[in-house]
Amino acid sequence: MLAFTLGFPLKSQLAQYQDRIHQQLSDILTSSPSTPPKLIEAMRYATLNNGKRLRPALLYAVGEALQIPLHKLDSSACALELIHSYSLVHDDLPAMDDDDLRRGQPTCHIQYDEATAMLVGDAQQTLAYQVVLQDPLILDGHKITLLQLLTEASGMTGMIAGQMLDIQAKDQPNSLATLETMHQLKTGALIQCALLMGAVQSPQFAEKRPGLAILGEKIGLAFQVHDDILDIEQPTEILGKPQGSDEAANRLTYPKLLGLEAAKHYRDQLITDALNALNIDSLFLKALIQYLASRQH
């Protein structure tokens, strides 16, 4: 297994990104006369929790490496995290993964109810597009590109397609190619999107885009392989969700298909490939890529 932890300066930078996105999301999720208080309360509960905020961190890091001011990246980072959060709220529902814990606290439908959780996810999704569209700091042409990337990554050709494949994969024989396709869509698409959205406002976007796309693909797969490994090796109190939930639900995972040790080797190779694909000069990104496959939850 890769033995790696973020050093203090890099850990501090990650914490700054995490604090920044938390504050930005908190500012967005405020009450209004036309929004029922319960909806805002439930949206804040589902969004402002103990998430790792790795997708916004990747977005911010790429943008900063390309000399884009953070305040011009905030709405994109918020949109990305809102989409990710909505997907988790819906994933946890009884009709999907039926999970009771998320990030160490009761899932949204447990804390509130199923109908509220469905509406929370819907509201998070539409709010994601709204925050980008209403950002006065972003050029209209860049807004179009950002929303194209986000909708492609999160919709029926990206994350939702991966979720559908995940549902179909249960209790069926599958191959590594099937598993990789599923996770490139379900997990990798948004991670790839984070890197690309971070670069959109740079004059170098067209030049950097192919390499960032490859990087996102490798990171996304490595992230999911490591998640599958953690589900086996880490206790519930560290994971923030029930240990062994993948096995209990008979989900198709990399350790199940390859074996645990082979899955770890595959994860490490993906991280090496990702580092080789990195085409932006950023010490933080290099460290974060390695950290993704050595995190404990």
Phi, psi and omega per residue, in radians:
M1 nan 2.472 3.071
L2 -1.077 2.185 3.088
A3 -1.749 1.841 -3.047
F4 -2.709 2.395 2.999
T5 -2.357 2.673 3.088
L6 -1.211 2.229 3.030
G7 -1.189 2.957 -3.023
F8 -0.992 -0.866 -3.109
P9 -1.047 -0.701 -3.106
L10 -1.309 -0.656 3.070
K11 -1.095 -0.672 3.098
S12 -1.120 -0.704 3.123
Q13 -1.150 -0.718 3.087
L14 -1.075 -0.745 3.118
A15 -1.084 -0.653 3.104
Q16 -1.124 -0.742 3.077
Y17 -1.102 -0.749 -3.137
Q18 -1.107 -0.768 3.113
D19 -1.116 -0.695 -3.103
R20 -1.135 -0.835 -3.108
I21 -1.178 -0.598 3.099
H22 -1.090 -0.774 -3.132
Q23 -1.183 -0.701 3.129
Q24 -1.110 -0.761 3.123
L25 -1.149 -0.691 3.123
S26 -1.090 -0.703 3.131
D27 -1.143 -0.621 -3.132
I28 -1.256 -0.692 -3.046
L29 -1.525 1.181 3.118
T30 -1.997 2.760 -3.092
S31 -1.223 2.669 3.049
S32 -2.514 2.755 -3.086
P33 -1.022 -0.505 -3.070
S34 -1.635 -0.030 -3.111
T35 -1.890 2.167 3.110
P36 -1.021 2.340 -3.116
P37 -0.951 -0.643 -3.135
K38 -1.117 -0.627 3.137
L39 -1.158 -0.812 3.101
I40 -1.076 -0.752 3.137
E41 -1.051 -0.794 -3.121
A42 -1.216 -0.615 3.091
M43 -1.146 -0.730 3.101
R44 -1.132 -0.694 3.127
Y45 -1.059 -0.767 -3.064
A46 -1.378 -0.375 -3.047
T47 -1.776 -0.740 -3.026
L48 -1.658 1.016 -3.129
N49 -2.010 -2.697 -2.998
N50 -1.591 0.704 3.131
G51 -1.176 2.656 -3.118
K52 -1.289 -0.404 3.122
R53 1.015 0.626 -3.097
L54 -1.242 -0.591 3.138
R55 -1.148 -0.868 3.046
P56 -1.044 -0.624 3.139
A57 -1.100 -0.735 3.084
L58 -1.087 -0.750 3.134
L59 -1.080 -0.868 3.129
Y60 -1.053 -0.741 -3.075
A61 -1.140 -0.749 3.095
V62 -1.103 -0.815 -3.141
G63 -1.031 -0.815 3.140
E64 -1.112 -0.685 3.127
A65 -1.103 -0.445 3.129
L66 -1.761 0.310 3.019
Q67 1.179 0.538 3.063
I68 -1.670 2.193 -3.127
P69 -1.060 2.511 -3.095
L70 -1.012 -0.653 -3.085
H71 -1.162 -0.306 3.058
K72 -1.558 -0.065 3.130
L73 -1.852 -0.211 -2.993
D74 -1.047 -0.825 -3.075
S75 -1.159 -0.636 3.090
S76 -1.134 -0.749 3.127
A77 -1.110 -0.727 3.109
C78 -1.116 -0.777 -3.133
A79 -1.045 -0.777 -3.130
L80 -1.086 -0.800 -3.109
E81 -1.225 -0.586 3.072
L82 -1.126 -0.715 3.091
I83 -1.117 -0.787 3.121
H84 -1.067 -0.784 -3.118
S85 -1.120 -0.731 3.103
Y86 -1.055 -0.695 -3.125
S87 -1.116 -0.603 3.123
L88 -1.237 -0.724 3.117
V89 -1.028 -0.784 -3.138
H90 -1.292 -0.642 3.089
D91 -1.023 -0.629 -3.060
D92 -1.323 -0.242 -3.069
L93 -1.072 2.655 3.135
P94 -0.943 -0.587 3.139
A95 -1.255 -0.282 -3.125
M96 -1.884 -1.795 -3.101
D97 -1.574 -0.273 3.091
D98 0.968 0.992 -3.141
D99 -1.795 2.504 -3.130
D100 -1.687 -0.358 -3.102
L101 -2.156 2.470 3.053
R102 -2.545 2.119 3.131
R103 0.960 0.661 3.036
G104 1.403 0.144 3.120
Q105 -2.388 2.835 3.126
P106 -0.967 2.436 3.106
T107 -1.115 2.861 -2.999
C108 -1.023 -0.728 -3.103
H109 -1.271 -0.382 3.049
I110 -1.378 -0.769 3.142
Q111 -1.158 -0.625 -3.120
Y112 -2.037 -1.740 3.081
D113 -2.859 2.949 -3.038
E114 -1.101 -0.766 -3.118
A115 -1.083 -0.744 3.111
T116 -1.097 -0.727 3.141
A117 -1.092 -0.700 3.106
M118 -1.107 -0.749 -3.139
L119 -1.210 -0.620 3.079
V120 -1.038 -0.841 3.121
G121 -1.071 -0.748 3.104
D122 -1.057 -0.759 -3.108
A123 -1.199 -0.659 3.088
Q124 -1.087 -0.731 -3.116
Q125 -1.101 -0.857 -3.103
T126 -1.224 -0.577 3.090
L127 -1.105 -0.590 3.131
A128 -0.995 -0.791 -3.134
Y129 -1.245 -0.628 -3.106
Q130 -1.098 -0.737 -3.059
V131 -1.162 -0.580 3.092
V132 -1.269 -0.801 -3.109
L133 -1.066 -0.589 -3.071
Q134 -1.601 0.040 -3.107
D135 -1.350 1.988 -3.100
P136 -1.305 -0.174 -3.080
L137 -1.523 -0.203 -3.054
I138 -1.846 2.324 3.089
L139 -1.100 2.564 -3.103
D140 -1.016 -0.690 3.120
G141 -1.088 -0.669 3.098
H142 -1.221 -0.623 3.091
K143 -1.046 -0.742 -3.141
I144 -1.069 -0.799 3.139
T145 -1.121 -0.773 3.135
L146 -1.029 -0.801 -3.109
L147 -1.263 -0.536 3.035
Q148 -1.088 -0.814 3.130
L149 -1.082 -0.771 -3.068
L150 -1.194 -0.761 -3.128
T151 -1.202 -0.669 3.104
E152 -1.139 -0.701 -3.098
A153 -1.287 -0.497 -3.032
S154 -1.802 -0.219 -3.004
G155 -1.688 -2.597 -2.982
M156 -1.273 -0.175 3.041
T157 -1.838 0.082 -3.111
G158 -2.339 -2.029 -3.015
M159 -0.992 -0.786 -3.104
I160 -1.187 -0.616 3.041
A161 -1.063 -0.740 3.102
G162 -1.108 -0.670 3.103
Q163 -1.131 -0.681 3.104
M164 -1.116 -0.763 3.096
L165 -1.093 -0.627 3.113
D166 -1.102 -0.765 3.105
I167 -1.083 -0.753 -3.105
Q168 -1.237 -0.420 -3.061
A169 -1.326 -0.359 -3.085
K170 -1.115 2.323 3.082
D171 1.132 0.373 3.108
Q172 -2.214 2.547 3.052
P173 -1.199 2.388 -3.100
N174 -2.489 2.904 -3.127
S175 -1.920 2.976 3.074
L176 -1.076 -0.660 3.137
A177 -1.088 -0.706 3.104
T178 -1.117 -0.764 -3.126
L179 -1.116 -0.749 -3.140
E180 -1.135 -0.741 3.108
T181 -1.044 -0.783 -3.136
M182 -1.022 -0.792 -3.060
H183 -1.439 -0.444 2.995
Q184 -1.086 -0.571 3.113
L185 -1.482 -0.870 -3.012
K186 -1.220 -0.747 -3.083
T187 -1.943 -0.806 -3.019
G188 -1.174 -0.549 -3.066
A189 -1.070 -0.756 -3.136
L190 -1.275 -0.574 3.093
I191 -1.192 -0.757 3.049
Q192 -1.066 -0.716 3.125
C193 -1.063 -0.677 3.130
A194 -1.017 -0.798 -3.128
L195 -1.139 -0.759 -3.106
L196 -1.214 -0.737 3.125
M197 -1.096 -0.574 3.115
G198 -1.143 -0.411 -3.062
A199 -1.769 -0.183 -2.993
V200 -0.937 -0.724 -3.039
Q201 -1.467 0.107 3.112
S202 -1.638 2.500 3.031
P203 -1.066 -0.316 -3.122
Q204 -1.578 0.124 -3.023
F205 -0.977 -0.872 -3.105
A206 -1.045 -0.677 -3.134
E207 -1.208 -0.719 -3.045
K208 -1.483 -0.333 -2.995
R209 -0.982 -0.848 -3.105
P210 -1.039 -0.764 3.139
G211 -1.160 -0.681 3.112
L212 -1.153 -0.608 3.110
A213 -1.121 -0.763 3.102
I214 -1.132 -0.763 3.123
L215 -1.011 -0.805 3.141
G216 -1.094 -0.653 3.110
E217 -1.089 -0.793 -3.115
K218 -1.188 -0.763 3.130
I219 -1.096 -0.764 -3.109
G220 -1.045 -0.765 3.115
L221 -1.171 -0.769 3.137
A222 -1.065 -0.716 3.124
F223 -1.040 -0.775 -3.105
Q224 -1.254 -0.706 3.092
V225 -1.029 -0.758 -3.140
H226 -1.163 -0.658 3.062
D227 -1.016 -0.754 3.133
D228 -1.107 -0.647 3.123
I229 -1.198 -0.772 3.129
L230 -1.053 -0.625 -3.142
D231 -1.038 -0.481 3.121
I232 -1.540 -0.723 -2.921
E233 -1.655 -0.413 -3.024
Q234 -1.796 2.476 3.114
P235 -1.273 2.833 -3.089
T236 -0.981 -0.716 -3.061
E237 -1.155 -0.421 3.079
I238 -1.574 -0.711 -3.141
L239 -1.140 -0.610 -3.048
G240 1.447 0.078 3.050
K241 -2.611 2.880 -3.037
P242 -1.050 2.255 3.054
Q243 -1.144 2.459 3.096
G244 1.329 0.260 -3.103
S245 -1.159 -0.537 3.116
D246 -1.146 -0.795 3.139
E247 -1.148 -0.708 -3.133
A248 -1.085 -0.616 -3.137
A249 -1.570 0.052 -3.140
N250 1.003 0.706 3.114
R251 -1.375 2.622 3.064
L252 -1.354 2.149 -3.121
T253 -2.332 2.897 3.129
Y254 -1.160 -0.779 3.082
P255 -1.063 -0.616 3.134
K256 -1.159 -0.661 -3.080
L257 -1.469 -0.700 -3.031
L258 -1.790 -0.409 -2.911
G259 1.699 2.648 -3.014
L260 -1.105 -0.844 -3.085
E261 -1.165 -0.701 3.110
A262 -1.160 -0.608 3.096
A263 -1.133 -0.694 3.107
K264 -1.127 -0.718 3.119
H265 -1.120 -0.722 3.134
Y266 -1.116 -0.749 3.083
R267 -1.008 -0.799 -3.113
D268 -1.135 -0.636 3.108
Q269 -1.173 -0.664 3.103
L270 -1.107 -0.678 3.109
I271 -1.147 -0.722 3.070
T272 -1.068 -0.765 3.104
D273 -1.090 -0.678 3.141
A274 -1.128 -0.767 3.137
L275 -1.104 -0.631 3.107
N276 -1.210 -0.477 -3.122
A277 -1.490 -0.250 -3.091
L278 -1.067 2.067 -3.066
N279 -2.024 0.370 3.085
I280 -2.200 2.368 -3.127
D281 -1.354 1.695 -3.103
S282 -2.637 1.915 3.090
L283 -1.084 -0.654 -3.133
F284 -1.108 -0.771 3.140
L285 -1.093 -0.716 3.098
K286 -1.038 -0.796 -3.134
A287 -1.159 -0.718 -3.092
L288 -1.179 -0.666 3.105
I289 -1.034 -0.770 3.123
Q290 -1.198 -0.646 3.136
Y291 -1.116 -0.590 -3.101
L292 -0.986 -0.521 -3.094
A293 -1.802 0.172 3.082
S294 -2.257 0.042 3.113
R295 -1.108 2.758 -3.073
Q296 -1.720 -0.127 3.108
H297 -2.730 nan nan
